[in-house]
Amino acid sequence: MGGGLVGASLAACLARDPAVQVVVVEKFAPPSQHNHTGPQDLHPSYDARNTALANGTCHVFEQLGLWQGMRQHAVPIHTIDITNQGSFGRAVIRAEEERVRALGYVIENRFMGQFLNQHLQQCPNVQLLAPADIGGLHYEGDQMVASVEIDGRWEMMKTPLVVIADGAQSHGRALLGIGAEVTPYEQVAIVTAVTPDRLHHNLALERFTDTGPLAVLPQTENRWGLTWCLDKERAAELMAAQDDAFIAALEQAAGAAIGNLTKVGKRYTYPLALTLAKEQVRPNAVVLGNAAHGLHPVAGQGLNMAMRDVAVLVQTLAAAREQGISWGDFKLLSGYLQQRQQDQFNTIQFSDKLTKLFSNRNGVLNLARNSGLLLFDTLQGTKRFVARHAMGRSVSTTLPEVAL
């Protein structure tokens, strides 16, 4: 349930085994049917935003045969520069120090959506229903039955496993009676693209300001993709500002590393909150992606953590098939979650605490932030650990071998 980046990726991974039948139920029309005039016309996963893909996520797409095509629309990150506005603290992570080609790759979500949907449409064992919706879920013996609405008619589908991957405001989660803890950050993100007067040299900037973090990621055509997290009042002012006033405010907030900007694209805003499902597994059901854990974009870990969930779930289900265990077996699904809990906890805590620490005007905390950045930059072991986690190397994303 849900054919966004996470749901479509899981479907593609499972479909590598020709004996597995997959149905993807998605309420939005496929990306190919959109003219991309604005976010209201797009699937929420395939809108104006860009994503920094960890190497582990790229490895999943590579195994699906999709990375070569996506790579043409992606820009590698060679350096990450982390600073605190108006202060001396600074930390730098470099690909060469980590002995990798890139710390990650930046790609617009719409391109990932196009490649994933084209791939699913070519898989003979995938039925892609879009637009369609699930109106009800109920148990029938050891199976789950989904009531699916397609073109105004209803169809009943029986399956050993339903995966809920329909976003933070999950309808599927509600159908199962699974609650969620939602903690608003009292911030919105302004998302746009800007063009500098110099080459970006594959530099990513993570800049912490008093009102929230500012992420600047290298994009194609020598652009920078911007995610600027601000309090609602300041965000409203900047959304209403003329382009030159917006650019001036951004240059001041971002510091010297961004240089002089010559152009800004259309701006969009998104509210920010931490959303955590109270349950991620039940008999015959798994909750994935933002439906399970919607994170603040500060560390760029939302999709990457979800893709690690996808990889481990696929590994778990493949092992179950070999052992003749039903995919709906609660002990099996609990085992998957147990494998994922530590990584999820670490990633969620890191993202949440980082957001709160660096969105605070307290002078004592400001000193601690600067000292922490300086210390981080000098401790190679700590920096390598964080870099390794950010690149998705803390969890194996190798998909199981299948007889193709």
C-alpha positions in Angstrom: 0.0 0.0 0.0 1.8 3.1 -1.3 3.9 3.3 -4.5 6.2 6.1 -3.5 10.0 5.7 -3.3 9.9 3.2 -0.5 6.9 1.1 -1.6 8.1 1.0 -5.2 11.7 0.0 -4.1 10.4 -2.8 -2.0 8.2 -4.1 -4.8 11.1 -4.0 -7.2 13.3 -5.9 -4.8 10.7 -8.6 -4.2 9.9 -8.9 -7.9 13.5 -10.1 -8.5 12.1 -13.5 -7.6 9.8 -14.5 -10.4 7.8 -16.8 -8.1 6.7 -13.8 -6.0 3.5 -12.0 -7.0 3.4 -8.3 -6.0 0.5 -5.9 -6.1 1.2 -2.2 -5.6 -1.8 -0.1 -4.7 -1.1 3.7 -5.1 -3.7 6.4 -4.9 -1.8 8.9 -7.1 -1.4 8.5 -10.9 2.0 7.4 -12.1 4.7 10.1 -12.5 4.5 9.7 -16.3 1.0 11.1 -16.3 2.1 14.4 -14.6 3.3 17.6 -16.2 5.4 18.6 -13.1 4.0 22.1 -12.8 4.0 22.0 -9.1 3.9 19.8 -6.0 0.1 19.6 -6.0 0.4 17.7 -9.3 2.9 15.2 -8.1 3.0 12.1 -5.9 4.4 13.3 -2.6 7.5 11.1 -3.1 8.2 12.6 -6.5 7.8 16.3 -5.9 10.3 19.2 -6.1 12.5 17.9 -3.4 15.9 16.3 -3.9 17.5 13.5 -1.8 21.0 12.7 -0.8 21.3 9.0 -1.4 23.7 7.1 0.9 26.0 4.6 -0.8 24.0 1.8 0.7 20.8 3.1 -1.0 22.7 3.4 -4.3 23.8 -0.2 -3.8 20.1 -1.3 -3.7 19.3 0.5 -6.9 22.5 -0.9 -8.5 21.3 -4.5 -7.8 17.9 -3.6 -9.3 19.7 -2.5 -12.5 18.4 1.1 -12.0 21.5 3.0 -10.8 23.1 3.4 -14.1 20.1 5.3 -15.4 19.6 7.3 -12.2 23.3 8.1 -12.0 22.9 10.3 -15.1 20.7 12.6 -13.1 22.7 12.4 -9.9 25.6 14.5 -8.6 28.2 13.0 -6.3 29.1 14.6 -2.9 32.8 14.9 -2.5 32.9 17.1 0.6 30.5 18.0 3.4 31.1 21.3 5.2 29.3 21.6 8.6 29.2 25.0 10.2 27.3 27.0 12.8 26.2 30.5 11.8 28.0 33.4 13.4 30.4 31.1 15.2 33.8 29.5 14.9 32.8 25.8 14.9 33.4 23.8 11.7 33.8 20.2 10.7 34.6 18.8 7.3 34.1 15.3 5.9 35.9 14.4 2.7 35.3 11.4 0.4 39.1 10.9 -0.1 39.6 10.6 3.6 36.9 8.0 3.8 38.5 6.2 0.7 35.3 6.3 -1.3 34.4 7.9 -4.7 31.6 9.9 -3.1 30.0 10.4 0.3 26.6 10.1 -1.4 24.7 11.2 -4.5 22.1 13.9 -4.9 19.2 13.3 -7.2 15.8 14.9 -7.7 13.0 12.6 -6.4 11.1 12.8 -9.6 13.8 11.0 -11.5 13.9 8.2 -9.0 10.1 7.9 -9.3 10.3 7.7 -13.1 12.9 5.0 -13.1 11.1 2.9 -10.4 7.7 3.1 -12.1 9.1 2.3 -15.5 10.8 -0.7 -14.0 7.7 -1.9 -12.1 5.6 -1.6 -15.3 8.1 -4.0 -17.0 8.0 -6.6 -14.3 5.6 -9.4 -15.3 5.0 -10.4 -11.6 4.1 -6.9 -10.5 0.5 -5.5 -10.8 0.7 -1.7 -10.4 -2.7 -0.3 -9.6 -2.6 3.5 -9.8 -4.7 5.5 -9.1 -6.3 3.0 -6.7 -6.9 2.9 -2.9 -7.4 0.4 -0.1 -10.6 1.0 1.8 -10.4 -1.8 4.3 -8.1 -4.5 5.7 -9.3 -7.6 7.7 -8.0 -11.0 8.6 -9.3 -14.2 7.1 -7.6 -17.2 8.7 -3.8 -16.8 8.3 -4.2 -14.3 5.4 -5.0 -10.6 5.2 -7.8 -9.4 2.9 -7.6 -5.9 1.3 -10.6 -4.2 -0.2 -9.2 -2.3 -3.2 -11.0 0.4 -5.1 -10.1 0.6 -8.7 -11.9 3.0 -11.1 -15.0 3.0 -8.9 -15.2 -0.7 -8.5 -14.2 -2.9 -5.5 -11.9 -5.9 -5.6 -11.0 -8.2 -2.7 -7.4 -9.3 -2.6 -6.0 -12.0 -0.3 -2.4 -12.0 0.7 0.0 -13.3 3.4 1.6 -9.9 3.8 0.4 -6.3 3.5 3.1 -3.6 3.6 2.0 -0.2 4.6 4.2 2.5 2.9 1.8 5.3 2.2 3.5 8.2 4.0 3.5 10.0 7.4 -0.3 10.6 7.2 -0.8 6.9 6.6 -4.3 5.8 5.8 -3.1 2.1 5.9 -1.8 2.6 9.4 -5.2 4.0 10.5 -7.0 1.0 8.8 -5.0 -1.3 11.1 -5.7 0.8 14.1 -2.0 1.6 14.6 -1.4 4.9 16.2 1.5 7.3 15.8 3.3 9.8 18.0 3.6 13.1 16.1 6.0 15.7 17.5 5.9 19.0 15.5 9.2 20.8 15.2 7.4 24.2 14.8 9.4 24.6 11.6 8.7 24.4 7.9 11.2 23.7 5.2 11.6 25.9 2.2 12.7 23.8 -0.7 14.1 25.3 -4.0 17.1 25.3 -6.3 19.7 28.1 -6.6 22.5 28.9 -9.1 25.8 30.2 -7.8 28.3 32.3 -9.7 31.0 29.7 -9.3 31.3 25.9 -9.7 29.9 24.1 -6.7 32.7 21.5 -6.8 30.5 18.8 -5.4 30.3 20.5 -2.1 27.4 19.9 0.3 26.8 22.5 3.1 25.1 21.8 6.4 24.7 25.1 8.1 23.1 25.5 11.5 21.3 28.7 12.3 19.3 30.0 15.2 16.0 29.2 13.5 17.0 25.8 12.2 19.3 23.9 9.9 20.1 24.8 6.3 21.2 22.1 3.9 22.7 23.0 0.5 23.3 20.0 -1.8 25.1 20.0 -5.2 22.8 19.3 -8.2 23.0 18.9 -11.9 23.5 22.0 -14.2 25.7 23.5 -11.5 22.8 24.2 -9.2 22.4 23.8 -5.5 19.3 22.1 -4.0 18.2 24.0 -0.9 16.3 22.8 2.2 16.0 25.7 4.6 14.3 24.9 7.9 12.8 28.0 9.6 10.1 29.0 12.1 6.8 29.6 10.4 6.8 33.4 10.5 10.2 33.8 9.0 9.4 31.2 6.4 6.2 33.0 5.4 8.3 36.3 5.0 10.8 34.6 2.8 8.2 32.9 0.7 6.6 36.3 0.0 9.9 38.0 -0.7 11.1 39.0 -4.1 13.8 36.8 -5.6 16.6 39.3 -4.9 15.6 39.7 -1.3 15.3 35.9 -0.8 18.8 35.5 -2.3 20.3 38.1 0.0 18.8 36.5 3.1 20.0 33.1 2.0 23.6 34.4 1.3 23.7 35.9 4.7 22.4 32.7 6.4 24.6 30.3 4.4 27.9 32.2 4.8 30.8 32.7 2.4 31.0 29.1 1.2 27.8 29.5 -0.9 29.3 32.5 -2.8 27.1 34.9 -4.8 23.8 33.5 -6.1 22.5 34.5 -9.5 19.1 32.7 -9.7 16.5 31.0 -7.5 13.9 28.6 -8.7 10.3 28.3 -7.5 10.0 27.9 -3.8 7.9 25.3 -2.0 7.3 24.8 1.8 6.7 21.6 3.8 5.8 21.3 7.5 8.3 19.4 9.6 7.5 16.8 12.4 8.8 13.6 13.9 6.3 10.9 13.2 6.8 7.5 14.8 4.3 4.6 14.4 3.5 2.8 17.7 3.8 -0.5 15.9 5.8 -1.5 12.8 4.8 -5.2 12.6 1.7 -7.2 13.2 0.7 -10.6 11.9 0.6 -10.3 8.1 1.5 -6.6 8.2 4.6 -4.4 8.1 4.7 -0.6 8.3 7.6 1.0 6.3 9.0 4.4 5.3 7.5 7.6 6.6 4.4 5.6 7.7 6.8 4.0 10.2 9.2 6.9 10.9 9.0 10.3 9.4 12.2 12.3 10.3 13.4 15.8 10.1 15.5 16.3 7.0 18.5 17.7 8.9 20.7 14.7 8.5 19.2 13.4 5.2 18.5 10.0 6.7 14.8 9.4 6.2 14.8 7.6 2.9 18.2 6.0 3.5 17.1 4.5 6.8 13.9 3.3 5.1 15.9 1.6 2.3 17.9 -0.2 5.0 14.6 -1.4 6.3 13.7 -2.6 2.8 16.9 -4.5 2.3 16.6 -6.3 5.7 12.9 -7.1 5.1 13.7 -8.6 1.7 16.6 -10.6 3.2 14.2 -11.9 5.9 11.4 -12.8 3.5 13.8 -14.6 1.2 15.1 -16.7 4.0 11.5 -17.5 5.1 10.7 -18.7 1.6 13.6 -21.1 1.7 12.4 -22.5 5.1 8.7 -22.7 4.1 7.7 -20.0 6.6 4.6 -17.9 5.8 5.5 -14.2 5.1 2.7 -13.3 7.6 4.2 -15.1 10.5 4.4 -12.7 13.4 7.6 -14.3 14.8 9.3 -13.8 11.4 8.2 -10.2 11.1 9.2 -9.5 14.7 12.6 -10.9 13.9 12.9 -8.4 11.0 12.1 -5.5 13.4 14.5 -6.7 16.0 17.3 -6.6 13.4 16.3 -3.0 12.6 15.6 -1.5 16.0 19.1 -0.4 16.9 19.9 1.3 13.6 16.5 2.9 13.7 16.9 4.1 17.2 20.4 5.5 16.6 19.3 7.3 13.4 16.1 8.8 14.9 17.8 9.9 18.0 20.7 11.5 16.0 18.3 13.4 13.7 16.0 14.5 16.5 18.7 15.6 19.0 20.7 17.4 16.2 17.6 19.3 15.2 16.9 20.5 18.8 20.5 21.2 19.7 21.1 23.3 16.6 17.7 25.2 16.6 18.3 26.9 19.9 19.5 30.4 20.7 20.9 29.5 24.1 24.4 31.0 24.5 25.7 28.1 26.5 24.4 25.6 24.0 26.0 27.7 21.2 29.4 27.4 22.8 28.9 23.6 23.2 27.9 23.3 19.6 31.0 25.1 18.4 33.3 23.1 20.7 31.5 19.9 19.6 32.1 20.7 15.9 35.8 21.4 16.5 36.2 18.2 18.5 34.3 16.2 15.9 36.6 17.5 13.2 39.7 16.4 15.1 38.6 13.0 16.2 39.1 10.8 13.1 37.5 7.7 14.7 34.3 9.6 15.6 34.2 11.3 12.2 34.7 8.0 10.4 31.9 6.3 12.4 29.5 9.1 11.6 30.5 9.1 7.9 30.2 5.4 7.7 26.7 5.5 9.1 25.7 8.4 6.9 26.9 6.5 3.8 24.7 3.5 4.8 27.6 1.2 5.5 26.4 0.2 9.0 23.9 -2.2 7.6 24.2 -4.7 4.7 22.0 -3.6 1.8 23.0 -6.7 -0.3 19.8 -8.3 -1.7 19.5 -12.1 -1.6 20.5 -14.1 -4.7 17.5 -15.2 -6.7 17.2 -17.7 -9.6 16.4 -15.3 -12.5 
